[in-house]
Structure formats: structure tokens, C-alpha cells
Amino acid sequence: MDAMASIGDPCCMTATSRHLYIEHRDATRNMARFYALSIEPTLFGDVCLTRRWGRIGTRGQMRAMSFSQEEEALAYFAKIQRQKASRGYRECLT
């Protein structure tokens, strides 16, 4: 019985769901790139950080990383966000 109660327990699921979509455009260099990040809970109680990147208009590439702690995923999310901002990526204002 206790095992069944813990499956539906909402405190076991992560409450944070974050998404970020940024672009880097430079017409003089024919550059139009995107970078997307999202943090989502998995069915197994872990947290998944999904990264997608590539040229705007394409599917690009994708990489997913699992973390056991939400704080680890958030720290990695912030690190990537800082790196991309320093390289000229900005949020879209459309």
C-alpha cells in the first residue's frame, strides 16, 4: 500500500518546468542559429535537460541529459544560458 501511495505523491515530481529559445543572427556572416533548452520531469523521478541547436529553419541536433537532482539541472541550464549569451545569442522578440 505504501508503495502505491508514493507513486501518486506530487511531492516526488519536480515542480519546475523551464524553457528557453535563443537565436544568434549575423547577416554579414550569413549566420542564423538557434539554441533551445528545456527542463522536464521524467516518469522515473529524474529531471531531463534537453538541448536543441542548429541553423534556423532546420531540425538541428538534440542532446538529452538526465539528472537525479533538479538543482543540478538548473545549474547546468544557467551555465549554458550564460555561455550562449556571451557568444551573442539573444531571446527572440517576435
C-alpha positions as CSV (number, residue, x, y, z in Angstrom):
1,M,0.0,0.0,0.0
2,D,2.7,2.5,0.9
3,A,4.4,1.9,-2.4
4,M,1.2,2.8,-4.3
5,A,0.8,5.9,-2.3
6,S,4.3,7.2,-3.1
7,I,3.7,6.8,-6.9
8,G,0.9,9.3,-6.9
9,D,2.6,11.6,-4.4
10,P,3.0,15.0,-6.1
11,C,6.0,15.9,-3.8
12,C,8.1,13.3,-5.7
13,M,7.7,15.2,-9.0
14,T,9.7,18.2,-9.9
15,A,7.6,21.4,-10.0
16,T,9.9,23.4,-12.2
17,S,9.5,23.2,-16.0
18,R,11.7,25.7,-17.8
19,H,12.1,26.5,-21.5
20,L,14.5,28.9,-23.3
21,Y,14.7,29.6,-27.0
22,I,17.5,32.0,-28.2
23,E,18.9,33.0,-31.5
24,H,22.1,34.4,-32.9
25,R,21.8,36.2,-36.2
26,D,24.6,38.0,-38.2
27,A,23.7,38.9,-41.8
28,T,27.3,39.9,-42.6
29,R,28.5,36.3,-41.8
30,N,25.3,34.6,-43.2
31,M,24.7,33.3,-39.6
32,A,21.3,32.3,-38.3
33,R,21.4,29.9,-35.4
34,F,19.1,28.8,-32.7
35,Y,19.6,27.2,-29.3
36,A,16.7,25.7,-27.2
37,L,16.8,24.4,-23.7
38,S,14.1,22.7,-21.6
39,I,13.9,21.0,-18.3
40,E,11.2,18.5,-17.8
41,P,10.5,15.8,-15.2
42,T,10.8,12.1,-16.3
43,L,8.5,9.3,-15.4
44,F,11.2,7.8,-13.2
45,G,11.6,10.8,-10.9
46,D,14.7,12.2,-12.6
47,V,15.0,15.5,-14.4
48,C,15.8,15.7,-18.1
49,L,17.6,18.7,-19.6
50,T,17.0,18.7,-23.4
51,R,19.2,20.8,-25.7
52,R,18.5,21.5,-29.3
53,W,20.6,23.6,-31.6
54,G,21.3,24.3,-35.3
55,R,20.6,26.6,-38.2
56,I,17.3,28.4,-38.1
57,G,14.8,26.6,-40.4
58,T,16.3,23.1,-39.8
59,R,15.6,20.5,-37.2
60,G,19.1,20.8,-35.8
61,Q,20.7,18.4,-33.4
62,M,19.5,17.3,-30.0
63,R,21.0,16.0,-26.8
64,A,19.2,15.0,-23.6
65,M,20.9,14.7,-20.2
66,S,19.3,13.1,-17.1
67,F,20.0,14.5,-13.6
68,S,18.9,13.0,-10.3
69,Q,18.5,16.4,-8.6
70,E,16.6,19.3,-10.0
71,E,19.2,21.8,-8.7
72,E,21.9,20.1,-10.9
73,A,19.8,20.5,-14.0
74,L,19.0,24.2,-13.1
75,A,22.7,24.9,-12.5
76,Y,23.7,23.4,-15.9
77,F,20.8,25.3,-17.6
78,A,22.1,28.6,-16.2
79,K,25.7,27.8,-17.2
80,I,24.7,27.1,-20.8
81,Q,22.5,30.2,-20.8
82,R,25.4,32.4,-19.7
83,Q,27.8,30.8,-22.3
84,K,25.3,31.4,-25.1
85,A,24.6,35.0,-24.0
86,S,28.4,35.7,-24.0
87,R,28.5,34.4,-27.6
88,G,25.8,36.7,-28.8
89,Y,22.6,34.6,-28.5
90,R,19.5,36.7,-27.6
91,E,15.9,35.9,-26.9
92,C,13.6,36.5,-29.9
93,L,11.3,39.5,-29.7
94,T,8.7,38.3,-32.2
